[in-house]
């Protein structure tokens, strides 16, 4: 069986990515969005091809990402949010809705949408995952979008 191998020969200067981050818990999402932007720039994506925008909260991420796919004709989207557990079931509802919404958007659009949404029990856990010391999850999500674009290119080439 032939193996499909990823090769980093994508022309990153032509790639357009949207980074959509939630304003809610901005003390975390701002750092994650910066990490995503920096990772995309390091990959070689020009500044003018990286759209950055905010939406109210994580719950709104699927619709905001959908707007980017439909109106900006982007190759991929990085969805960034932070849902921190509180004393009510609200956490569970938001986590379920954003996960389902972003999954559905991936499948219906065919455009890679990375899940850069933290779902943590504490503020400390969220801050730790948005930092530099233990890995910025926004940067990781941005690199996931890039890898999915490489995968799409490899699969397309193998099918020709």
N, C-alpha and C positions, 0 to 999 in steps of 0.2 A: 504494500500500500504506500503510495507516495506521501511524503510528509510536506506539509505547507510550512515554509519557514518565513519568518518576518525578517525583512531587511530594511534598515533605516535609510532608504533612498527616496523617501517621499520629498517632494519639493515643498518644504515648509514655508517658503516665501509666498506661496499661493493659498495657503490654508487660512480659513477664517474661523475663529472660535469666539463664542460668547461665554463670558464668566458672569453668572447671575448669582448674586448673594443676597441673603435675607438681612434686613436691617435689625430685626429682633436678635438680641444677643450680639450686637455689633462689636462689642469688645473682643469677641471670638471670631466672628465672621470677617471682620476687617483684616485680621492677620491671615486668615485662610485665603481670602481673595487676593491679597498681596502675594502670598506664596504661589497661588495658581498663576497669576500674571507673570511673576518672575520665572516660573518653570516654563511657561509657554515662550517667553522671550528667549530663554536659554536654549530652547529647542530650535530657534531660528525663525519663529513666527514674527513678522513685523508688527510694530506697535499699532499701526493703522488697521491691522487685521484682527485685533483683539478688542471686541466690544465688551465693555464692563457696565453693568447696571445693577440696580437694587430693586428688591421687591419688599413688601412689608414684613413677611415672615416665611418660615419654611413651608407652611401650608400652601402658600401662593407660588412656590417655586415651579411646580409642574406647568401651570398656566403661563408664567413668565417665560419659561424655557420654550414653551410651544410658540409664543409670540416671536421669539428669536429665530426659531426654525422656519416659521412661515414667512416672516417679513424681512429678515436679514440674510436669508439664504446661507446660513453658516454650515460649516462642515462638522462641527461638534459643539457641545455645550457642557460647561462645568457648572453644576448646581451646588451652591454652598449655603449651608445653614447649620444651626446649632439648636437642638432641642434638649433642654435640661430638665430632668425629672423634678416635679414639684409634689405637692401633697394631694393632687387630684388626678383622676384618670385622663385629663386633658393630654398629658404626655403620650399616652398610648394611642389616642385618636390621631394626634398630629403625626406621630411616627408612622403609623399605618397608612395614613392618607398620602403623605409625601412619598413614601416608598412605593406604594401602589401607583401613584400618579407618574412618577419618573420611570418606573418599569414599563407602564403602558405607553408612555411617550417614546421610549426606546424602540419598542416593538412596532408601534403604529407608524412612526416616522422613518425608521431605518437610519436615523442620525444618532451617532453615539452621544448619550447624555450621561455624564459621570455623576455618581452619587457621592458628593462631598458634603454629606449631611451628618454631623455628629449627633449621636443619641446617647447622652451620658447621664449618669446618676447624680453627678455633682458638678459644680462650677469648676472645681479644681481639675477634674478629668477633662473638661472641655478646653480649659486654658492649656493644659499639657499637650493636647492633640493639635492645637493651633500654633504651637511654638516651633522653635527651630531645634531645640535639644533632642527631642524624641521623634521628630518628623512632623512636618506641617501637612495635615490631611488635605488641605486645599491644593498644595503642590502635587501630592500623590494623585488626587482626582484629575488634575490637569494632565498628568503623565498617562493616566489611564485612557483618557480621550485620545491622546496621541497614539498610544499603542493600538487602540481599536481602529483608528484610521489606517495604521500600518497593516493590521490584520485584514481590513476590508480590501486594501490594495493587493495584498498577497493572495487572497481568495479569488478576487476578480482576475488576476493574472493567471492563476492556476486553472481557472475555468475557460480561459480563451483557447 
